[in-house]
């Protein structure tokens, strides 16, 4: 491999490169949350249903998951900087197409396909470009800021989407993304890069197997809420009495196993693999990847549960919901930036463990604080702790994974790393949602059954109608539905009381599973090194 170009030398140039890469990460993460508060508005505007827009979001996630690993290899083939710039251009075209979309097919083309493909090129390239532009001793801070930028984007997404939809149009969000892409392309010239490897080639069979395996697995996870994880919901597809979700996940795992077997075969024949299976035998790398998986699982679960509590249970607007989540962003940024700066020699394992404990404490405190009389202020302290934990993890994990392999393999690691975080994000959202709905349904039906004010006929009908799950509704939404059904005042009030209690039970159950997942992550921290990587 040709020598790596010298990275930016002056502090101003270094900051500019870091800002450019962090902006790219911010942009990629923004799309994951910015439109969640505007789905109904987007559906009306492009002449489709809420299901259609949710399908576009799902397709975007799938495209990213399928092509993340091949996207990392493209950087080795054409150069990481070029892959980053091309990815930004493709993403920008997708954002422009989405902003102008008159109907669902055009929305799918821009948002799901073009933006998804652009992200699959950009995210692995960012990992490689940080490695190429910053010395080993400076990487924890650089990776921390880049990772924090993505998490902050997810936290700010509902606020940005709410402001745009309320005062302007959801289309302005995507138009703004185009402007950010143009700025990144203009500033990207200062990024140093390693020349492309002339002997690199794309493993087409491996690409097909990895894309199919990850795509099928993630699709199964994304359908779990609608079809059921194991027991199929009414009218949901099944095979041998088991939900299709299980079979899709098993099929995805089998395809990934075939992919790894194929890659091992290529290595034995001295041919270029998409991913060298030997990487998965690297203790430090697999430790970092495992922590990334757990971090994003808990992180996305929290970003699913907390906005539901604020916007649905408490009835806050998208703007107020976003403002209440801001404390998380503040401590996240502070930890990601300040830990590497003031504790450059601290043990990564210790920081990761303290970060996990902070995530656990935040989830447990929030779970205990939720009460029928609680207000929005109860989320502040827990979110400060959760943000602190996320920032602590962000300050170490990027450097841990990349320092585990030679720099020339950083893009390969970047592709695998982002595939793992994508899996964690998908499972975190689906798991939190499934547990929440299951607990909500059980609690609501139990409350209805025990209430003497509700006639036996209504109880029986509720058990049948709500067998597939009780929707997470606000009091206003439920009252409107009951009024439309013509229920009596007593039945309506009893249902509202049962719904309020069940909502809290569902939220507590979801937070409990996230807290337990945090503790589970602690068992894998022994793979994280105890000393910081240093230049040799």
N, C-alpha and C positions, 0 to 999 in steps of 0.2 A: 504494500500500500504506500502511496506517496505520502511525504511528510505533511503533517497537518499545518495549515496556515496559522500564523501567529494571531491570537485573538486581540481584541481591542486593548490598547495599552493605557490610555489616559482614563482617569476616573469618569470624566464626562462621557467618553465613548462607551465605557463599560456600562454605565447607567442607562445609556440609550439602547444598547443591545438588550439589556435585561428588560427594559420597558417594552421593547418590541416583542420579545418572546412571551413576556407575561401578558401582553395585550392579545396575542394569539391564543393563549390558554384561556383567557377571560372570554374571548369571543366564542370559543368552542363550547364552553360550559354554559354560557348565557342561553343558548338555544334549548337547553334541557329543562329550563324552568320558566322562561320569560312568558310563554304563551299559555301556561296552565290556568291563569286567571282570565283568559280571553277566548277560551275554546268556543263558547257559544256565539260570541261576536264574530269570530272568524268563520264559523260554520254558516251563519246567516249571510255574511258578506260574499262568500264564494258559492252560495247556493247548494250547500250540502248539509249533512247532519253532524251532530256532535261526534257520533261514532266515526264518521269519515275523517274528521280532523284528528281524533285520537289515533286512527289508523295511520295517518301521515306521521305523527310523532313516533309511533311504534316502528314504522318503516325507516325513519331516520336513525333510530337506535340500532336496528338490525343491520343497515348498511355499514354503519361505523363498526359494529362488532365483527361483521364478516370480513372486512377489508383492512382491519387495523394491522394484522401481522404482515400481509403482503405490502401494505403501505410503508412499513419500516424497511422492507427489503428494497423498495423502489429508491429510497434515499441512498442506499449503498451503491445502487446501479447508476444513478444520474447525479448524485451529490445531494447531501442533506439540505443545503441552502436552496438549491434549485427545487427540490421536492417541496420544501416549505413555501417557497414563492408560488410555485404552480398550484399547490394546495390552496393557498390564499386566493389566488385568482379564480379557481374553480368554485371555492366557497362564496366568493363575492358575486360571481355570476348566479349562483343558486339563491343568494339573498335578494339580488335584484329581481330575479324571476319570481320569487315568492312575494315580494313587495307589490308586483304588478299582476299577480295571479288573478284571473277572472273566474276560475273554476277549480274544482278539486284535482283533475289530472295535471294541470299546470302547477298547482301547489305541491303535488307529489313529486313532480320533476325537479322543481327548485329546492324545496325544503328537504325532502326525503332523499333523493338521489344525489343531486349535485352537492348539497351541503354535506351529506354523509360521506361522499367520496373525498371531498376537500378535507374534512376532518380526519379521515383515515391517512391522509398524506401529512397533514400538519402536526398532529399530536406526537407520532414517533420521531419526527424530525426535530421537534422542540427538545426532546430528551437528548438527542445526539448533539444539537447545536449548543446546549448549555455545557455539555462535556467538552465541546471543541473550543468554546470561547472563555471558559473559566478554569483556572487551575484547580487541582484536587482540593486544596485547602479552602477554596472559596465556593465550592459547589454546594455545600449544605445551605448556605444563605441564598444562593441563586435558585436552587431547586425549591427551597422553602417559599420564596416569593412567588415563583411561577405556579406552584401548586396552590398557594393561598389565593392567587388571582382567580383560579378556577372555582374554588370554594366560595369566594366572595361573590362571584358572578351568579352562582346558584342561589345564594342568599338574597341577592339584590334583584334576581329575575322577576319575582312577583311584584316588587315595587315598580320596576321599570315598565313591565307589562301593564300594570294597573294605571300608571300615569299616562302612558301612551294611549291606552284604550279609552280612558275616561275623558281626557282632554283633547286628544288628537285622533289617531287611528292606529290600530295594530300594525298597519303597513309601515308606519314610520319607524318601528323597531327594526325591521329588516332593511329599510333605507339607511338607518343609522349604522347597521352592520356593514353596509357597502362603504360608507365613509371611513369606518375604522379599518377595513381591509385596504383601502387606498393609502391610508396613513402608514399601515404596516409595510406595504409594498415600497413606499417611499423611504422609510427608515431602514428597511431590511438590507440595503446595500452595505451597511456598516458591519453586518454579521460576517465573521470569518467562517470558513468552511474547509473541509478536507476534500481533495479531489475525488472523483468517482473511482471506484475500483474497476479496472478494465476487464477483470476476469469474472466479475459478478454476472449472474444471470437469474432470471425469475423462474422458479420451479413451478410450472403450471399445474402439475398434478397436486403438489403440496398446497398451492393456492386454492384450488378447488376443494380439497379435503378440509383445510382449515376454515375456509369461508362457510362451507356447508355445515361443518360441525358446530362452530360458534353460532352461526345463524339459527340452526335448528334448536340448539340448547336455549339461546336467549328468547327465541319465539315461544318456546314452551313456558319459560318463566313468565313472560309478559302476558300469557293467556291464563295463568293460574287463577287470577281473580275472577275471571269469567267462567272458567271450566272446572275449577277446583283442583287442589294439589294432588290428591289421591282419590278420594271419593268423588265421582263425577256429580256435578250439580244437575238439577232437572233440565232436560233437553240439551245438555252438553255432550259433545262427542266422547265416546269411550270405546275401549277394547278389552274384552275379557272382564268387564265390570270395573275396570280401572280407568281413571281420567286419562285423556290423551296427553295431558301435560307430562305425566310420568314417562310415557313412551317416547315423547319428543325429546325429553332430557336424556333418556337412556340412548336414544339414537344419536344425539349430539355428542355424548361422551364416547360412543363407539367410533364415530367418525373422527373425533380428535385422537383417539387411540390409533386408528389407522394412519392418520396424518403423522404421528410421531414414529410409527413403524416405518413408514415410507421415508421419512427424513433420515432415520438411522441407516436405512438401506443405501441412500445416496451417499452418506458419509463413508460407509464401508467401501463404496465404489469410487471414492475420492472425487465426488461430484459436489457441486455447490447446493447446500440445502437452504430451504427458506428459514428454518430455525434449527440450529444444531441441538439435538436432544441432550447432548452432554451438558448444556447450560442448566438443565433441570436437576443435575447432580451437584450443582454449586450450592453449598449450604447457605452462604451469605445471600446469594441472589434469591433463592427460593424463600428464605426468611423475609426478605424485603417484599417480595411479591405477595406472600401470605398476609403481611401486615397491610399492604395496599388494599387487598381484597376486603379485609375486615374493616379498614378505615372507611372505604367507600360504601360498604354495606350499611354500617351504622350511620354514616353521614347522610346518605340519601333517605334512610328510614326516618331520621330526625327531620329532614327537610320535607318529608311527606306528612308526618304526624303533627308537628307544631303549627304549620299554616292551617291545617284542618281545625285544630282547636281554636285558633284565633279567628279565622274567617267564618267557620260554620257554627261552632259551639257558642262563641261570643258575639258573632255577627259583625266583626270588624271589616272595614273596607280593605281593598287590596293595598291601598296606600298605608293605612294604619298597621296592617299585617306586616308589610315590608319594614316599616319603621321599628316594630317590636323585635324583628329578627336582627336588626343592625348590631346589637351588642355582641352577638356571635362573631360577626365580621371583624369587629374591633379587636377582640382578644385573639382571634385567629391570625390576623395580620401581625399583631404585636409579637405573638409567640414565634411565628415563622421567621420574622426578621431579627428579633432581638436575641433569641437563644443562640444562633450561630455567631452573632456579633459579640456578645458579652461572655459566652461560654464556648469558645471555639474548640476547646479540648475536652468537653464533656463527653461522657460515655453515651453513644447512640442508644445502646440498649436501655440505659437508665431513663433517658428522655422518652423513649417509646413507651416504656412501662408506666411512667408518670402520666404520659398523654392518655394512655388507655384507662388508667384509674380516673383521670379527669372526665373522660367520656362517660364512664360508669357512674361516677358521682353525679354528674349533671342529669343523666337519665333517671336515676333513682330519686333525686331531689324533686325533679319535675313530676314524676309519677306520684310521689307523696303529697305534692302541693296541689294537685288537681282536685277540685272540690266544687260542689254545686254553686257555692257562693264566691268562688275564686274569680278574680279578674285577670286582665291581660298582664298585670305586673308580676304574676307568679312565674312567668317564663324568663324573666330577666337574669336572675342569678344562675339558674340551670344553663341558659344559653351562653353566659359568660364562661362557665366551666367547660361546656362542650366545645366552644370555640377555642379555648385554651388547649384542650386536648387535640383537636384537629390541627392547630398550628404547630404543636410540639411534634406530632407525627410528620407533618409536612416539612418541618425543618431538617429531618434526618433521612426519610425513606428514599427520596430521589437519589441522594448521594450514595446511600447504602447499596442500591441495586446497580447503579452504573459503575461504582468503584469495584464491584465484584468481578468485572470482566475488563479486558483491554478496551481502550477508547474506540478502536475501530469497530467494535461490536455494539456500540451504544445504541445505534438505531435498531438493531435486532432486539436488544433489550427493551427499547422504547415501544416497539410493536407489541411485544408480549405483555409489558407492563400495562399499556393502555387497554389491551384486551382483557386483562385481569380486572382492572378498575371498572371497565364496562360491565363485566359479569357481576362484580360486587354491587354496583349501582342498581342494576336490574333486579337482582335478588333482594337487595335491601328494601327497595320500594314495594316489590311484590309481597315480600314476607311481612312487612309492617302492615300493608293493606289487608292481606288475608287474615292475619291475627286480629286486627282491629274489627273487621266485619264479622268474623266468627264470634268474637266475644260480645260484640254489639248485638248480634242476632240472638245469641243464647240469653243474654241479660234481658233484652226487650221482651222476648217471648215468655220468660220466667216471670217478669213483672206483670205482664198482661194476664198470665194464668192465675196469679195470686191476688189480683185485684177484684174484689166483689162487685165493683161498680160496672164491670164490663160483662155483658150477657154471654152465656155459654156459646151461643151461635157465632158471635163475633170472635171469640177466642179460637173456635174451631176453624173459622175462615182465615184468621190471621196465621195460624200454624201452617195452613196449606199454601196461602199466597206468599208467605215470607220464607218458605222452605229453602230457597236458593240464596237467601241472605237479605238482611235488612239494610237499605241504603243509609248512608251517613247524611242525615237531613238536619237542617236547622229547624227551630221551633216554627218559624214563619212558613217554611216549605211544608212541614207536616200539617200544620193547621189549615193551610190552603187546600191540601189534598183531602183532608178529612171533611172540611166544609163542602167541597165539591161532591164528596160521597154522601153527604147528608146525614152525618152521624150526630148524635145528641151532644149537648154541652158537657154532660158528665163523662161520656165516652171520650170525647175530644180531650178534655183535661187530663183524664187518666192516661191516654196515649201520650200526651205531651210530657207528663211526669215520667212515664216509663222510658220515653225516648231520651230525656235529659240524663237520667241515671245510666241508661245503657251506653250513651255516648261516652261518658266518663269511664265506664268499665272497659269499653273498647280501646280508648286512648291509653289507659293504664296498662292494658294487656300488651299493646304494641310497644310501649316504652319498656315494659318488663322484658320482652324478648330481645330488644335492642341492648338493654343492660346486660342480659345474660350472654349475648353475642360478644360484647366487649370483654367480659371475663374469659370467655372461651379463647379470645385472641391472646390473652396473657400466656397461655400454654405454649405458644409458638414463638415467644420473644427470645428464647435462648439461641435462636439462629441469628439474631442481630448482633453485630460485633460490639465489643466493649471499648474500642479505640477508634478515633477518627482517622479516615484515610489521609495519607500525606503523599506529597510528590516524592518520586524516587530519583 
